Amino acid sequence: MPTVGVKRDLLFKALGKTYTDEEFDELCFEFGLELDEITSEREIISREQGDSKASGASDVILYKIDVPANRYDLLCLEGLVRGLQVFKNKLEAPRYRRVSPVSGEPQKLFITKETVAVRPHAVAAVLRNITFTQERYDSFIELQDKLHQNICRKRSLVAIGTHDLDTICGPFTYTAKPPGDISFKPLNQTKEYTATQLMSLYKTDSHLKHYLHIIEDKPVYPIIYDSNGIVLSMPPIINGDHSKITLTTKNVFIECTATDLTKAKIVLDMMVTMFSEYCSQPFTVEEAEVVYPDGKTYKYPELAYRKETLSSEFINRKVGINESTEKIAQLLTKMCLRSQATGVGDEIEVEIPPTRSDVIHACDIVEDAAMAYGFNNVPHTTPRTYTVANQFPLNKLTELLRQDLAAAGFTEALNFALCSEEDVADKLGKKISETRAVHISNPKTAEFQVARTTLLPGLLKTIAANRKMPLPLKLFEISDVVLKDETKDVGARNSRRFCAVYYNKSPGFEVIHGLLDRTMELLEVRSACGDGYHIQAAEDSTFFPGRCAEIFAHGQSVGRLGVLHPDVITRFELTMPCSALEMDIEPFLGHTAETTLTHDVPMQEVIKHKFPTQDESLQAPSSSPTSTKTVFGDVSTPAGLKSLNDFLADKSYIEGFAASDADMAIFDAIPSAPGSTFCHLMRWYNHIKSFQRERASLPSAKSQFVLPATTNDTSDDDIDLFGSDDEAESAEADRIKEQRLAEYAAKKSKKPALVAKSSILLDVKPWDDETNMAELEQCVRSVSMDGLLWGQSKLVPVGYGIKKLQIGCVVEDEKVGTDLLEEAITAYEDYVQSVDVAAFNKI
């Protein structure tokens, strides 16, 4: 996001109110901005260049405000103040007008055909009778810089030139000439230079050197003259010194040359709308005519207003509020979008001014409405649907494979997804047309021309960069390659591959073959034709003839393995044999159909296709539950509901990971919707409620969760076929039962609880060989904690005469952790360099 720096006092003066830093920060947030920093010129220079350079800098407080990248109207103090005042209802959004000159013809800019080769477009306008102060002038220049860095893409798309109209005479000519034919005195220079000399002069200029490449290699350079042959500017590099603007300038001629006409119009509109308020007739801009080589004439600036129509229901639904049409129109007007209700239903007519080029879709208007309403004021609502998060199956398989391949002795490498054409074609003995590679349209370097189609080149380049490491080198990588695929909407797809290489004095084909067998064992694919996997001889230019095999799994080819061709090894600057394996792991993922967790239908589709709504579908009578007794207790009581709520705290369903009859049984047993106090139960209840239409198709329950109802027939109260006639005897039995239960509980409470303990072996490393290891051990053993017992220790040689202390201890897991131990030991920083856990075992 661009950052705009404004002087605090100047800003508050323009706003007509003084804010505290906290109040202004809150105002910025409400308006969709962020007060990033409160600083001063002195503080900035001191931080970037040192205190010595900041001695003469100003102490005036600066506000650094982050502005959305597409809000070009907020890149200067004028636009920022105007937007905030309209937002606070202190000012109506101004209406900008293009006017004709009071006397005479409008200024004209003629474009010649020579400009087609460099910058074919230009627009222009005049700010008449403008009044500059030092602050306004600084803001005017700063806005140009901000636009150049933002929408102008560092002048590559648009370059802005501003000139004192009283020092030049129209009409103006925009043409292109060879650099040797251009000569003028550039801005802030004392003599004339040719364009060629200027290119050499500005190669050392910290500001202008970044723009030279735009036209440096062109046969002709763009140039603008007035009717007297005076050079106004050589876009996009520098303006002429003759027409530079000053504080006394009254009439400003603004021209924008561009390779993108739309961007040029936006930039011109921003420049004139922001500073037209300082003209004698505020918010008016004098038009200028631009004549193209074909004779067509266009008037600029356009200052085009356009209107869009939305419904308040659409905005309410998207934002999640419920406001009247008139209220929403008022909210949009606060964001400089004049709006009013048309009177046709809930329709709102929104007028987009020329300053709001960021509004290109209805969603942009909705966003402004939400901003004006206040994001913090949008009511919190519970989502209608709930989903269960799971790790992406392909990533889960990848992680599992990575761990076991590392355990097999191979080291993982991660390489760039982009590579050169040579890497995936010539070096592997293939033609680039056969690789189905996705090409980068404008690659910055030869190293990143295409998206890789195989992982093998990256691993071979990694080995080449580590040839001095001890042999053998065993590397693997599991990552995506990119292949062209016309069936995809983007014309390409990602494919997850596994590649491994073995580099040693001997090819080691048996090592790679063994790794393949281990991988298939991990993937639970047996060695057999048909349903299992097998390999068969194949020919591939990347591999040595007769030493290549194709891998088949479940009847389809999934990859290849073999000994690399000597030419391939040589092209990657390697000197020893190498075996490689590369295969696609996606076929082993199996069927991963996702269980549909929501059945909501958009409202417009409900109306269009006459689908029953959720409420209508629930009107069908359901069988009344025979019991409210469940394994969680009686769900008609608060205690039962609480037990069920606790059970669902970390679960989405009663059993498993999808809705089933178990959920429906519990749902039917609950007499009415639970209250908000049982948040987990309410979430589950609302979710299961959405499955009522398809409850007949849900999977059966694996266990019984609803218990049979207890018979309570009062007609047989007087007949007790199996009871005792003696009520006192029954009471005595209950008393004895309670007494025995109490005695058992007391006995159980005296039994000591099982304490979880762990045995830890620590490696304590000293700084050097001069460290007194006896004192180091004494320091370590001085660490005392509840639940910590030190054990035996020994000194283990590390190298160069340095020894480390290896000491064991037993800890109670609940009281002592490894992090706590390491922190306590490393506190003896004079002795201890680092502490590592060498072994950790549960007791």
C-alpha positions in Angstrom: 0.0 0.0 0.0 1.3 3.5 -0.8 2.2 5.7 2.2 1.3 9.4 2.2 3.2 11.7 4.5 1.3 14.8 5.7 2.2 17.4 8.3 -0.1 17.0 11.3 -0.7 20.7 12.0 -1.4 21.4 8.3 -3.8 18.5 8.1 -5.7 19.5 11.2 -5.9 23.1 9.9 -7.4 21.9 6.6 -9.9 19.6 8.5 -10.9 22.5 10.7 -10.5 20.4 13.8 -7.7 19.2 16.1 -7.6 15.4 16.9 -5.5 13.4 19.4 -3.4 10.7 17.8 -5.8 8.1 19.0 -8.8 9.9 17.6 -7.2 10.4 14.2 -6.2 6.8 14.1 -9.8 5.8 14.8 -11.0 8.2 12.0 -8.6 6.7 9.6 -9.8 3.2 10.4 -13.4 4.2 9.9 -12.5 5.6 6.5 -10.6 2.5 5.4 -7.1 3.9 6.0 -4.4 3.1 8.5 -2.3 5.6 10.5 1.0 3.7 10.0 3.5 5.9 11.9 3.8 9.2 13.7 7.2 10.7 13.2 9.1 13.8 12.0 11.6 14.7 9.3 14.4 14.7 11.8 13.5 11.3 13.1 13.3 9.8 9.6 16.7 11.1 8.6 18.2 10.1 11.9 16.9 6.6 11.5 18.0 6.2 7.8 21.2 8.3 7.7 22.3 8.8 11.3 22.1 11.6 13.8 24.8 13.7 12.2 22.7 14.1 9.0 19.6 15.0 10.9 21.0 18.1 12.8 19.2 20.7 10.6 16.0 18.7 9.9 12.6 19.8 10.9 10.8 18.6 14.0 7.3 19.1 12.6 5.2 16.1 13.3 4.4 13.9 10.3 1.6 11.4 9.9 2.4 8.4 7.7 -0.9 7.1 6.4 -1.3 3.9 4.4 -3.7 4.4 1.5 -5.3 1.6 -0.7 -3.2 1.2 -3.9 -6.2 2.0 -6.2 -7.3 5.1 -4.3 -5.3 7.6 -6.3 -7.5 10.4 -5.1 -6.0 10.0 -1.5 -2.4 10.3 -2.5 -2.1 14.0 -1.5 -3.2 16.3 1.3 -6.0 17.9 -0.8 -7.7 14.6 -1.7 -7.3 13.2 1.8 -8.9 16.2 3.4 -11.7 16.4 0.9 -12.5 12.7 1.4 -12.5 12.9 5.2 -14.7 16.1 5.2 -17.2 14.5 2.9 -17.1 11.4 5.1 -17.8 13.4 8.3 -20.7 15.3 6.5 -18.8 18.6 6.8 -18.6 19.1 3.0 -20.5 18.0 -0.1 -18.5 16.2 -2.7 -17.5 18.9 -5.3 -18.6 18.7 -8.9 -15.7 19.0 -11.3 -16.3 20.9 -14.6 -14.4 21.2 -17.8 -14.7 24.7 -19.3 -13.6 26.5 -22.5 -11.1 29.3 -22.4 -12.6 32.7 -21.5 -10.9 34.2 -24.6 -9.3 32.7 -27.6 -8.9 29.1 -28.8 -8.1 26.2 -26.4 -4.5 25.1 -26.2 -3.7 22.4 -28.8 -1.2 19.5 -28.7 -0.4 17.9 -32.1 0.9 14.3 -32.1 3.1 13.2 -35.0 3.3 9.7 -36.4 6.9 9.3 -35.3 5.7 8.8 -31.7 4.1 5.5 -32.5 7.5 3.8 -32.0 7.9 5.0 -28.5 4.9 6.6 -26.6 2.0 7.0 -29.0 -0.6 8.7 -26.7 -0.8 12.1 -25.0 -3.4 14.1 -23.1 -3.4 17.7 -21.8 -5.2 20.3 -19.7 -4.8 23.8 -18.2 -5.2 24.9 -14.6 -6.1 28.6 -15.1 -5.4 31.3 -12.4 -4.1 28.9 -9.8 -2.6 30.2 -6.6 0.4 28.3 -5.1 1.8 28.5 -1.6 4.9 26.6 -0.5 2.7 23.8 1.0 0.5 23.6 -2.1 3.5 23.6 -4.4 5.2 20.8 -2.4 1.9 18.8 -2.5 1.6 19.3 -6.2 5.1 17.9 -6.9 4.6 15.1 -4.4 1.4 14.0 -6.1 3.3 13.7 -9.4 5.9 11.4 -7.7 3.2 9.3 -6.0 1.4 8.8 -9.3 4.6 8.0 -11.1 5.4 5.3 -8.6 1.9 3.9 -8.6 -0.4 3.9 -11.5 2.3 5.1 -13.9 4.4 2.1 -13.1 7.6 4.2 -12.6 6.8 6.3 -15.7 6.8 3.2 -18.0 3.0 3.6 -18.7 2.5 7.3 -18.1 4.8 10.3 -17.6 3.5 13.7 -16.3 4.9 17.0 -17.4 3.8 20.3 -15.7 4.8 23.7 -17.2 4.3 27.4 -16.6 2.0 28.3 -19.5 3.0 32.0 -19.4 6.6 31.1 -20.4 5.6 29.1 -23.5 3.4 29.6 -26.5 1.0 27.1 -28.1 0.2 25.2 -30.2 2.5 22.4 -29.0 3.9 19.5 -30.9 4.6 16.0 -29.6 7.0 14.2 -31.8 10.0 11.8 -31.7 13.5 12.5 -33.0 16.9 10.7 -33.0 18.7 11.5 -29.7 21.5 13.4 -31.6 18.9 15.9 -33.0 17.5 16.8 -29.6 19.2 19.7 -27.6 17.8 21.7 -24.7 18.6 22.9 -21.2 17.0 20.3 -18.8 15.5 21.2 -15.5 17.8 22.7 -12.9 20.8 22.6 -15.3 22.8 25.6 -16.5 23.6 24.6 -20.1 22.1 22.7 -23.0 22.7 19.0 -23.6 21.9 16.7 -26.4 19.7 13.7 -25.5 22.7 11.4 -25.8 24.6 13.5 -23.4 21.7 13.6 -21.0 21.6 9.8 -20.9 25.2 9.7 -19.8 24.7 12.6 -17.3 21.8 10.9 -15.6 23.3 7.5 -15.3 24.7 8.6 -12.0 21.6 10.5 -10.8 20.0 8.6 -7.9 16.5 9.7 -9.0 16.5 9.7 -12.8 18.7 6.7 -13.5 15.8 4.4 -12.9 13.8 5.7 -15.9 16.6 5.8 -18.5 16.0 2.2 -19.7 12.4 3.1 -20.9 13.7 4.9 -24.0 17.5 4.3 -23.9 17.5 1.6 -26.6 14.9 3.3 -28.8 16.0 4.8 -32.2 14.0 7.9 -31.5 13.2 9.8 -28.3 9.9 11.5 -27.5 10.0 15.3 -27.3 7.5 18.2 -26.9 8.0 21.6 -28.4 6.0 24.8 -28.3 5.4 27.0 -31.4 8.7 28.7 -31.0 10.7 25.5 -30.9 11.3 25.6 -27.1 11.5 22.2 -25.5 8.9 21.6 -22.8 10.0 18.1 -21.9 11.7 14.9 -23.1 9.3 12.3 -21.5 9.6 10.2 -19.5 13.0 11.5 -18.4 13.1 15.2 -17.7 11.3 18.6 -18.3 12.9 21.6 -19.8 14.2 24.3 -17.5 12.5 27.1 -19.5 9.0 26.2 -18.5 9.4 25.1 -14.9 6.7 26.1 -12.5 7.4 28.2 -9.4 5.4 29.7 -6.5 4.5 32.7 -8.8 3.1 30.5 -11.6 -0.5 31.4 -12.3 -1.4 29.1 -15.3 -0.2 25.5 -15.4 -0.1 23.4 -18.6 -0.2 19.7 -17.8 0.6 17.1 -20.4 0.8 13.3 -19.9 2.5 11.1 -22.5 1.7 7.4 -22.3 1.8 3.9 -23.8 -1.6 3.3 -22.1 -4.3 5.9 -23.0 -6.7 4.8 -20.2 -4.1 5.2 -17.6 -3.1 8.6 -19.0 -6.7 9.9 -18.7 -6.9 8.7 -15.1 -3.6 10.4 -14.2 -4.7 13.7 -15.9 -8.0 13.6 -14.1 -6.3 13.1 -10.7 -3.9 16.0 -11.2 -6.5 18.5 -12.2 -9.3 17.5 -9.8 -6.9 17.5 -6.8 -5.6 21.1 -7.4 -8.4 22.8 -9.3 -9.7 23.9 -5.9 -6.9 26.5 -5.9 -8.1 28.1 -9.2 -10.0 31.4 -9.2 -13.0 29.3 -10.2 -12.7 26.3 -7.9 -13.1 22.8 -9.4 -13.0 24.0 -13.0 -10.4 22.9 -15.5 -9.7 24.6 -18.9 -9.9 22.1 -21.7 -7.1 21.4 -24.2 -7.3 19.7 -27.6 -5.2 16.8 -28.7 -4.9 16.2 -32.4 -3.7 12.7 -33.5 -1.8 12.0 -36.7 -5.0 10.8 -38.5 -6.5 14.3 -37.9 -8.9 13.2 -35.1 -9.3 15.7 -32.3 -10.1 14.9 -28.7 -10.8 17.2 -25.8 -9.2 16.6 -22.4 -9.6 16.2 -19.5 -12.7 14.0 -19.8 -13.9 14.4 -16.2 -16.4 11.7 -17.0 -19.2 11.0 -14.5 -21.1 7.7 -14.9 -24.1 6.2 -13.1 -24.7 2.7 -11.8 -27.9 1.2 -10.4 -28.0 -1.3 -7.5 -30.7 -2.5 -5.1 -30.5 -1.9 -1.4 -31.4 -5.6 -0.9 -28.3 -6.6 -2.8 -26.1 -4.4 -0.6 -27.8 -5.4 2.6 -27.3 -9.1 1.7 -23.7 -8.7 0.7 -22.7 -6.7 3.8 -24.9 -8.5 6.3 -27.0 -5.6 7.5 -30.6 -4.5 7.2 -30.8 -0.8 6.4 -33.4 1.2 4.4 -32.8 2.3 0.8 -32.5 6.0 1.9 -29.9 5.1 4.6 -27.7 3.1 2.2 -27.9 6.1 -0.3 -26.6 8.3 2.5 -23.8 5.9 3.4 -22.6 5.9 -0.3 -22.8 9.7 -0.5 -20.4 9.8 2.5 -17.8 8.0 0.3 -18.0 10.7 -2.4 -20.5 8.5 -4.4 -23.6 10.7 -4.8 -26.5 8.4 -4.4 -30.3 8.6 -4.3 -33.3 6.3 -4.2 -34.9 6.2 -7.7 -38.4 5.4 -6.2 -38.5 2.2 -8.2 -38.7 -0.5 -5.6 -35.4 -0.5 -3.6 -33.3 0.8 -6.5 -30.4 3.2 -5.8 -28.7 5.3 -8.5 -25.0 5.8 -7.7 -23.0 8.5 -9.5 -19.3 7.7 -9.8 -17.1 10.9 -10.1 -13.9 11.1 -12.1 -11.8 10.9 -8.9 -13.1 7.3 -8.2 -11.5 5.3 -11.0 -11.2 2.5 -8.5 -14.9 1.8 -8.8 -15.2 -0.7 -11.6 -17.7 -3.3 -10.3 -20.8 -3.4 -8.1 -18.6 -5.0 -5.4 -16.6 -1.8 -5.1 -19.8 0.1 -4.3 -20.8 -2.6 -1.8 -17.4 -2.3 -0.1 -17.8 1.5 0.2 -21.2 1.0 1.8 -19.8 -1.4 4.3 -16.9 1.0 5.1 -19.3 3.9 5.6 -21.6 1.7 7.8 -18.5 0.7 9.9 -17.1 -2.8 9.8 -17.2 -2.9 13.6 -21.0 -2.2 13.4 -21.8 -5.2 11.2 -23.7 -7.6 13.5 -22.0 -10.9 14.2 -24.0 -13.9 12.9 -23.6 -17.6 13.2 -22.8 -19.2 9.8 -25.7 -21.3 8.4 -23.4 -24.2 7.5 -20.5 -25.9 9.3 -17.6 -27.9 7.8 -15.0 -30.2 9.2 -11.4 -29.2 8.3 -9.1 -31.9 7.1 -5.6 -31.8 5.7 -5.5 -31.8 1.9 -5.1 -35.5 1.1 -2.3 -35.0 -1.4 -0.3 -32.9 1.1 -0.9 -35.5 3.8 0.4 -38.3 1.6 3.4 -36.0 0.7 4.2 -35.4 4.3 4.0 -39.1 5.2 6.3 -40.0 2.3 8.8 -37.3 3.2 9.3 -38.7 6.7 9.9 -42.3 5.6 12.2 -41.3 2.7 14.3 -39.3 5.1 14.4 -42.3 7.4 15.7 -44.4 4.4 18.8 -42.2 4.4 17.9 -39.7 1.6 18.2 -36.0 2.1 15.3 -33.8 1.0 16.0 -30.8 -1.4 13.7 -28.0 -2.4 14.4 -26.4 -5.7 12.9 -23.5 -7.8 9.7 -24.2 -9.7 11.0 -22.2 -12.7 14.1 -23.2 -14.7 15.7 -22.7 -18.1 14.6 -24.3 -21.3 18.0 -26.0 -21.5 17.5 -27.7 -18.1 14.3 -29.5 -19.0 15.2 -30.2 -22.7 18.7 -30.0 -24.1 20.6 -31.2 -20.9 18.2 -34.2 -20.6 18.6 -35.0 -24.3 15.0 -34.0 -25.2 13.4 -31.4 -27.5 11.7 -28.5 -25.8 8.6 -29.1 -28.0 8.2 -32.6 -26.5 8.2 -31.4 -22.9 4.8 -29.8 -22.7 6.5 -27.0 -20.8 4.7 -23.8 -19.8 6.8 -20.8 -21.0 7.2 -17.5 -19.2 6.2 -14.7 -21.6 8.7 -12.2 -20.4 11.5 -13.9 -18.4 13.8 -11.7 -16.5 16.8 -14.1 -16.7 17.7 -17.2 -18.7 17.5 -19.3 -15.5 13.8 -18.8 -15.2 12.2 -19.3 -18.7 9.8 -22.2 -18.2 7.9 -24.0 -15.4 9.7 -27.2 -14.7 8.2 -30.4 -16.2 10.5 -32.7 -14.2 12.2 -32.6 -10.8 15.4 -34.3 -12.0 17.3 -31.2 -13.3 16.9 -29.4 -9.9 18.4 -32.4 -8.0 21.3 -32.8 -10.4 22.1 -29.0 -10.1 22.0 -29.4 -6.3 24.5 -32.3 -6.5 26.7 -30.2 -8.9 26.8 -27.4 -6.3 27.7 -30.0 -3.5 30.3 -32.1 -5.4 32.8 -31.7 -2.6 30.5 -33.4 0.0 31.3 -36.9 1.1 29.9 -39.7 -1.2 27.5 -41.1 -1.7 25.0 -38.2 -2.3 21.4 -39.4 -1.9 18.8 -36.7 -2.5 15.0 -36.7 -3.0 12.3 -34.1 -3.7 8.5 -34.3 -3.6 7.1 -31.2 -5.3 4.9 -30.1 -8.1 5.7 -29.9 -11.8 3.6 -27.9 -14.3 2.3 -29.5 -17.5 0.2 -28.1 -20.4 -3.3 -29.5 -20.3 -5.9 -28.2 -22.7 -8.7 -29.6 -20.6 -8.0 -27.1 -17.8 -9.5 -23.6 -17.9 -6.0 -22.1 -17.5 -4.4 -24.5 -20.0 -2.1 -26.1 -17.5 -2.1 -28.3 -14.4 0.1 -29.1 -11.5 1.3 -32.7 -10.9 2.8 -33.9 -7.7 6.0 -35.9 -8.4 8.6 -37.8 -6.4 12.2 -37.8 -7.6 15.3 -39.4 -6.0 18.9 -39.6 -7.2 21.9 -41.6 -6.1 25.4 -40.2 -6.9 28.5 -42.3 -6.2 31.5 -44.0 -7.8 29.2 -46.8 -8.9 25.7 -46.2 -10.4 23.9 -47.8 -7.5 20.8 -48.9 -9.5 20.0 -51.4 -6.8 19.8 -48.5 -4.3 17.2 -46.7 -6.4 15.3 -49.9 -7.1 15.2 -50.7 -3.4 13.9 -47.2 -2.7 11.1 -47.8 -5.2 10.2 -51.1 -3.5 10.2 -49.3 -0.1 8.0 -46.5 -1.5 5.5 -49.0 -2.9 5.5 -50.8 0.4 4.6 -47.5 2.1 1.9 -46.9 -0.5 0.5 -50.4 0.2 1.0 -51.5 -3.4 2.2 -55.1 -3.8 4.7 -56.3 -6.4 2.5 -57.9 -9.1 1.2 -57.2 -12.5 -2.4 -55.9 -12.9 -3.5 -54.6 -9.4 0.1 -54.2 -8.1 3.2 -52.6 -9.5 6.0 -53.9 -11.8 8.8 -52.5 -14.0 9.6 -53.3 -17.6 12.5 -52.2 -19.9 12.0 -48.9 -21.7 14.0 -46.5 -23.8 14.5 -42.9 -22.8 17.2 -40.4 -24.0 17.8 -39.3 -20.5 18.9 -42.7 -19.3 21.7 -45.1 -20.4 20.5 -47.5 -23.2 19.5 -50.8 -21.6 19.5 -49.3 -18.1 16.1 -47.7 -18.0 12.8 -49.2 -16.8 9.2 -47.9 -16.8 7.2 -48.2 -13.6 3.6 -49.5 -13.9 1.1 -49.4 -11.0 -2.5 -50.5 -11.2 -2.1 -51.0 -15.0 -0.8 -47.5 -15.8 2.6 -45.9 -16.3 3.5 -43.7 -13.3 7.2 -43.0 -13.8 10.7 -44.2 -14.8 14.0 -45.2 -13.1 17.4 -46.1 -14.3 21.0 -45.1 -14.7 21.5 -41.6 -16.3 23.1 -41.2 -19.6 26.8 -40.1 -19.4 26.0 -37.1 -21.7 23.3 -36.0 -19.2 25.8 -36.3 -16.3 28.4 -34.3 -18.2 26.0 -31.5 -19.2 25.2 -31.0 -15.5 29.0 -30.8 -14.7 29.1 -34.1 -12.9 31.8 -36.6 -13.1 30.5 -39.8 -11.6 27.6 -42.2 -12.4 24.1 -41.4 -11.1 20.9 -43.3 -10.8 17.5 -41.7 -10.7 13.9 -42.4 -10.0 10.9 -40.1 -10.8 7.3 -41.0 -10.5 3.9 -39.4 -10.2 2.3 -40.0 -6.7 -1.2 -38.7 -7.4 -2.5 -42.0 -8.9 -1.8 -43.6 -5.4 -4.1 -41.2 -3.7 -7.2 -43.2 -4.5 -10.7 -41.9 -4.6 -11.0 -38.8 -2.4 -14.6 -37.7 -2.9 -15.5 -35.1 -0.4 -18.6 -35.5 1.7 -21.1 -32.7 1.0 -21.6 -30.9 4.3 -24.0 -28.2 3.1 -27.0 -28.2 1.0 -27.9 -24.5 0.9 -29.3 -23.2 -2.4 -28.8 -19.5 -3.4 -32.1 -17.7 -2.9 -32.3 -16.6 -6.6 -32.1 -20.3 -7.6 -34.8 -21.2 -5.1 -37.2 -18.8 -6.7 -36.1 -19.7 -10.3 -36.4 -23.4 -9.9 -39.1 -23.6 -7.2 -36.9 -25.5 -4.8 -38.4 -26.0 -1.4 -36.7 -23.7 1.2 -35.2 -25.1 4.3 -38.1 -24.1 6.4 -40.6 -25.7 4.0 -38.7 -28.9 4.0 -38.9 -29.1 7.7 -42.7 -28.8 7.8 -43.1 -32.5 7.1 -44.1 -34.3 10.3 -41.4 -36.4 11.9 -42.0 -39.2 14.3 -41.9 -38.1 17.8 -39.0 -39.4 19.8 -39.9 -42.3 22.0 -37.3 -41.3 24.6 -35.2 -38.4 25.8 -32.9 -40.7 27.6 -29.4 -40.9 25.9 -26.0 -42.1 26.7 -25.3 -38.5 27.6 -28.1 -38.3 30.1 -31.7 -37.0 29.8 -31.5 -34.4 27.1 -34.7 -32.8 28.3 -32.8 -31.6 31.4 -30.0 -29.0 31.6 -27.6 -31.6 32.9 -28.1 -33.8 29.9 -27.8 -30.9 27.5 -24.6 -29.8 29.2 -23.1 -33.3 28.9 -23.9 -33.4 25.2 -22.5 -29.9 24.7 -19.2 -30.9 26.4 -19.1 -34.0 24.1 -19.5 -31.9 21.0 -16.9 -29.3 22.0 -14.3 -30.8 19.6 -16.6 -32.8 17.4 -18.9 -32.0 14.5 -20.9 -35.2 14.6 -22.0 -37.8 17.1 -19.9 -40.5 15.5 -17.4 -40.4 12.6 -16.8 -37.5 10.3 -20.1 -37.2 8.5 -23.7 -36.9 9.4 -25.4 -40.3 10.2 -28.5 -41.8 11.8 -26.8 -41.3 15.2 -27.0 -37.6 14.7 -30.7 -37.8 13.7 -31.5 -40.0 16.7 -30.0 -37.5 19.2 -31.6 -34.6 17.2 -35.0 -36.2 17.5 -34.5 -36.9 21.2 -33.9 -33.2 22.0 -37.4 -31.7 22.7 -36.6 -28.2 21.5 -33.7 -26.1 20.1 -31.0 -25.6 22.7 -30.2 -22.1 24.1 -27.1 -20.0 23.3 -25.5 -21.1 26.6 -24.8 -24.5 25.0 -22.8 -23.0 22.1 -21.3 -26.3 20.8 -24.7 -28.1 21.0 -26.4 -25.2 19.2 -23.8 -25.3 16.4 -24.4 -29.0 16.0 -28.1 -28.7 16.2 -28.4 -26.1 13.5 -26.0 -28.1 11.3 -27.9 -31.4 11.6 -31.2 -29.5 11.0 -30.0 -28.8 7.5 -29.9 -32.6 6.7 -33.6 -33.2 7.3 -34.4 -33.5 3.6 -32.0 -36.4 3.0 -32.1 -38.1 6.4 -33.4 -41.3 4.8 -30.1 -41.6 2.8 -27.7 -41.0 5.7 -25.5 -43.9 6.9 -26.7 -46.1 9.7 -25.5 -45.6 13.2 -22.8 -47.9 14.5 -23.8 -47.6 18.1 -27.0 -46.9 20.0 -27.0 -43.5 21.6 -30.8 -43.1 22.5 -31.9 -45.4 25.3 -35.4 -47.1 25.5 -38.0 -45.1 27.3 -38.7 -46.1 31.0 -42.2 -47.6 31.4 -44.2 -45.4 33.8 -47.8 -46.8 33.8 -49.7 -45.6 36.8 -52.5 -48.1 36.4 -50.2 -50.8 37.9 -48.8 -48.8 40.7 -50.4 -51.0 43.3 -49.1 -54.3 41.9 -45.4 -55.1 42.6 -44.8 -58.6 41.3 -41.0 -58.6 42.1 -40.7 -56.0 44.8 -40.4 -56.4 48.6 -43.4 -56.0 50.9 -41.2 -54.5 53.5 -40.3 -50.9 52.7 -37.9 -50.7 55.7 -35.9 -53.7 54.3 -35.5 -51.8 51.0 -34.3 -48.7 52.7 -31.7 -50.7 54.8 -30.4 -52.2 51.6 -30.0 -48.8 50.0 -28.1 -47.5 53.1 -25.7 -50.5 53.0 -25.1 -49.9 49.3 -24.3 -46.2 49.8 -22.0 -47.1 52.7 -20.0 -49.6 50.7 -19.7 -47.1 47.8 -18.3 -44.5 50.1 -15.8 -46.9 51.6 -14.6 -47.9 48.1 -14.3 -44.2 47.0 -12.2 -43.4 50.2 -10.0 -46.4 49.6 -9.5 -45.4 46.0 -8.6 -41.8 46.9 -5.7 -43.0 49.1 -4.1 -44.9 46.2 -1.2 -42.8 44.8 -1.8 -41.4 41.3 0.4 -42.5 38.5 3.0 -39.9 37.7 4.3 -39.6 34.1 8.1 -39.4 34.0 10.6 -39.2 31.2 14.3 -40.0 30.9 16.3 -37.2 29.1 19.9 -37.3 27.8 21.3 -33.7 27.3 24.3 -32.6 25.3 25.8 -29.5 26.9 28.4 -27.9 24.6 31.1 -25.4 25.9 32.4 -22.4 24.1 35.9 -23.8 23.5 38.6 -26.2 24.7 39.6 -23.8 27.5 36.2 -24.1 29.3 36.6 -25.8 32.7 34.3 -28.8 32.2 34.2 -29.7 35.9 32.8 -26.2 36.7 30.4 -26.5 33.8 29.0 -29.8 35.2 28.7 -28.3 38.6 26.7 -25.4 37.1 24.4 -27.9 35.3 23.8 -29.9 38.5 23.1 -26.8 40.4 19.9 -26.4 38.4 17.3 -27.6 40.9 13.6 -28.0 40.2 10.7 -29.9 41.7 10.4 -33.1 39.7 14.0 -33.1 38.5 16.6 -35.8 39.4 20.1 -35.6 37.9 21.8 -38.9 36.8 25.2 -40.0 35.5 27.3 -37.9 33.1 30.4 -38.2 30.9 32.6 -36.1 28.6 32.3 -36.9 24.9 34.9 -35.6 22.4 33.6 -33.3 19.7 36.8 -32.3 17.8 39.8 -30.1 18.0 40.3 -30.9 21.6 36.8 -29.8 22.6 34.5 -32.1 24.7 30.9 -31.8 25.5 29.1 -32.8 28.6 26.5 -35.6 28.2 24.3 -35.8 31.3 21.2 -37.7 32.0 18.2 -36.8 34.2 14.7 -38.0 35.1 11.9 -35.5 35.1 8.2 -35.5 36.0 6.4 -34.4 32.8 3.9 -32.2 34.4 6.5 -30.2 36.3 9.6 -30.0 34.2 9.9 -29.5 30.4 12.9 -29.6 28.1 12.5 -25.9 27.2 12.6 -25.0 30.9 15.7 -27.1 31.4 17.5 -25.6 28.4 16.7 -22.1 29.5 18.0 -22.7 33.0 21.3 -24.3 31.8 22.0 -21.7 29.1 21.7 -19.0 31.7 25.3 -20.0 32.6 26.5 -18.2 29.5 30.1 -18.0 30.5 30.4 -21.8 30.3 27.5 -23.0 28.1 27.2 -22.4 24.3 24.2 -24.6 23.6 22.0 -27.4 25.0 20.6 -30.1 22.8 18.3 -33.1 23.7 20.2 -36.2 22.6 17.6 -38.7 23.7 14.1 -38.6 25.2 12.2 -41.7 26.5 9.0 -42.1 28.4 9.3 -44.2 31.6 
